[in-house]
Each structure stands twice: as C-alpha cells, then as structure tokens.
Amino acid sequence: MDCKVCDLGLVDYQESFALQKSLRKERQDNFIADTLLVCEHPTVITLGRLASSDNILVNKEYLKQRNIEVINVDRGGDVTMHMPGQLIAYPIFDLNQHGKDIHIFIRKLEETILIFLSYFGIKGQRIDGLTGVWAGDKKIGSIGIAISRWVSYHGLSININCDWELFPVVRPCGLPVDKFTDLCSVLNKHISMQIAKASLREAFRHVFNFNFLNTKYTIEKQTRQKEKILT
C-alpha cells in the first residue's frame, strides 16, 4: 500500500493543522493516497476535547510573556504541550484500508511507538486503561487523534530530547510532569531528530505495510515558505 510521507521540519501548529484539514478532505475524496506528516512545533499548548483547564498550571500572563499559545483542538485527549525536541507524526489515513475500527487504529499507533523504541533497544509498554506508551514507569509516547468520514488526522508524539523546564507549565494528559521522559534521557545519549524521524518512518512501514513515496508540501505564511522532503 502506498503512503506519501513529508517532513515539515519545525512548523507552526496552526499551519500544520490547516494542512492536515486540507489533506484530510483530499483523502476523503480519494484524490491522494494515505499521507504521513512528520514535524516538530514551536512551544504550544493544545487542549483536546476532554481537556481540563485546571491542567494548565500557570496564568495567562506567564504564557503571554513567554509567547506560548493555547489552542483548543478537535482531537481526543487532555492537555498537552508540544515543543522542539518532540517528534510529531500526523497520519492522514483512510481507515477503510486499516480495519475501519478506531480502537484497532489506536492500538496500531501504539504498536508503531513500541517498535520505534525497540530500534533503540528500549522495551516500551502499554498500561491497561490508558492510551500511549511508557518506558518503564514514565510516559514517552502520546496519542490524540480525530476521525472524519473514516479519515484520521491529528496523531502521535514521541519525546526525543525535550526541555523539561517547560513541562511544569502543564499537567500533560492529566499526569504529573515527573511521569514523563524522553528518548535521550532513557538512553543517556543524544539521538538526532533526523535519526528519530527515519526510525519512526520504518516503524510505520512495519505496522501498516506501507510503500513510502516521498513528497513535499509548501506551507505559506506571508512571504515565507517551508519545504522539506524526508529522505
């Protein structure tokens, strides 16, 4: 099965979300194949459909001074924080081709993270009743998706090399910050984002049996353009 894959680099959250919605419509109308976007975001807080504002632990003035935007989004899940050093994957997939079952799809995304971790010698685990993946007793991978006409958007995040001084701003997924970790902390060594992206692509290939096709999308903001191809 073919899947287009595109690396957006470090991209504004709102810009990537607009692209997701555009691609979602094209996938629903069968104009494009399944598409996987990978990226990082500047620091931003997003509130899923089940989010509690109590999980933002600082006031609006603090966030404004640090230029941290808070955005309500239509994915599942609670509060989360994205930042450079966190690998994001947005699968724009037609679930008619992947079992047409949301719970199975979420389990496949968890399996993708588990396989990704195995490439680095880490045995990740699921925890009954919770969504995501843990390394030991700390969460390393999170999932928050939405489905429209059986096409997925939003997606998953894996902590690679995060600035943990930022995390006390929120209670991610409703959990205390000391219950989170990242890949570099577990391995006690640096892993580049490009290596992480290549490994995640291989994990998606393994779980979803994809033949990946490199592609590119141009995101325009005023006169600025961003293009990057995952190779």
Beta strands, then each sheet from edge to edge (+ up, - down):
strand 1: 2-10
strand 2: 34-40
strand 3: 44-47
strand 4: 69-72
strand 5: 79-82
strand 6: 86-92
strand 7: 124-125
strand 8: 133-135
strand 9: 138-148
strand 10: 151-159
strand 11: 211-214
strand 12: 219-221
strand 13: 224-226
sheet 1: 7+ 8- 9+ 10- 6+ 2- 1- 11-
sheet 2: 4+ 3+ 5-
sheet 3: 12+ 13-
end
